[in-house]
Structure formats: structure tokens, C-alpha cells
């Protein structure tokens, strides 16, 4: 199993980014997938989740209304559209199942938001 995250970068506060996560070795169609983020000295924390059975979503309070998680089953890829970015969104972003598969972590993609 391999997750390859991309789309990160450096943006100013208020900007937008779209992250992608291409999964191989597993089929996301019937999995609950999620985005996580990690800041220096902190563990990875859940940011957003997309349930496969009903496409329902969950977001942590700090990103509600600003981030949107979606997926493309045909491309076996999940996305995180991030708008109105804030400096506190600065982190390395990862995708994985929810709950996460221990061996499925990719290298992540760095998002840096400047004030």
C-alpha cells in the first residue's frame, strides 16, 4: 500500500491550496478515508474524514467551512480543498484510512501559510 500526497506549498494567509492523495495497493471506494496533519513536536491529528458508505464528512472545528474533502473513485484519489488558509494551518498533511493503517503513511505534503 502506498499513499502519495501532493499539492502543498507556501501561501499567504487567506490563500487556497488543493491537496491530492493518490492511493495504490488498496481501493478507496469502500474505505473511510481521511486527511491528517502534523506540526513539529506534535503527533498526527485528524483534519477531515469521508465515509465510503454514505459520503458523509467530518471536519475538526478549526477547518469547518474552509476545507472540503472529496474523492475520485475512478482515480483512487482523495482531495482536500483548503481555502481561507490561516498560519495555524501550517503543517505536513497526510492521507490515510480512518482509523489509520499503521503501515500506510506516505511522506506527506508540506503546507506553509504566512501571515
N, C-alpha and C positions, 0 to 999 in steps of 0.2 A: 504494500500500500504506500502510495506517495501523494502528498499534498504539496502543490506548488503555488505559493501566494505571489501576487504581483500587483502593481498599481500604486504602491506607496510613493512618497516623495515629500518635498518640502513645500508648504503653502503658508500664506498669511492667514491670520485669524479671519473667519468669515468665508474662506475659500471652500472648495469642494474637491473630493477625490473619489474615484471608484476603484475599489479593490476587487480582484478576481482570485479565485482559488480553483485550480484545475486538479481534479482528483483522478487517480488511476489505481487500479487494483481493487476498487470497490465501486458499487453502483449507488449513487446518491439518491436515486429516485425513491427508494424505500427506507431511507435513513433520515433521522433528525440531524440536521447539520447546523453548525454554529460558528460564529466568529468570536475569537478571544483576543485579549491584548495583554501585553506585559510591559511594565515600566521598570527601570533599573532598581534592583533591590526588592522588587515585588514579584509575586507569583502570577501566573496567567489567570485572568479573570474573564468570565463570560461577558460578552457585549450584546450579542443578539443570537436568537435561535429561530430556526424554521422547521416546523414539524412536517414530516412527509405525509402523514395520513390525512391532514386537512389543510395543509399550507398555512396553519396559524403561526403567528410570530410572537416573539417575546423580545423586549428590549430593556436594558437597565435604564433606570430613571434618567440618568445623565445624558443619554443619547436619544431618548424618545422625541419623535418629531423631527429629528435631524438625520438619523441613519435609517436605511432601508435595506433589509436582507432579502435577496431573491435567488432563484436558481434557474439553470437551464439544464433540464434532464438530458436533452439530446447531446449537449456538450459536456455533461458530467461536471459542471462548473457551478460554483456559487459566487455570489457577488455581495459586496457591501457598498452601497452608495452613501457617501458621507457628505453632508452639507453643513453650512454654518459652523465650520470647524473652529474649535477653541484650543488654546495652548494645552489645556489639560487632556486633550485627546492624543497628545504626543505619546507614542508607544510603538512597540513592534506588534503587528497584527498577525494572527494565525487563524487558520480554519481547522476544524476537526468535527468529529461527531459530537453529539451531546447525549449521554456523558462521553467524554473524550476517550478515544483509544490511545493507550499509552505509547504505542509504537507508531502512531500516525502523525506525529507533529512534523511539520515542514520547517523550513528555515525562516518563515515569516517574511513580512514586508514592513519596512520602517516608515512610519508616518510622523512627520515633524511639523508642528504648527507654531509659527512665530507670532508674537503679539505686535 
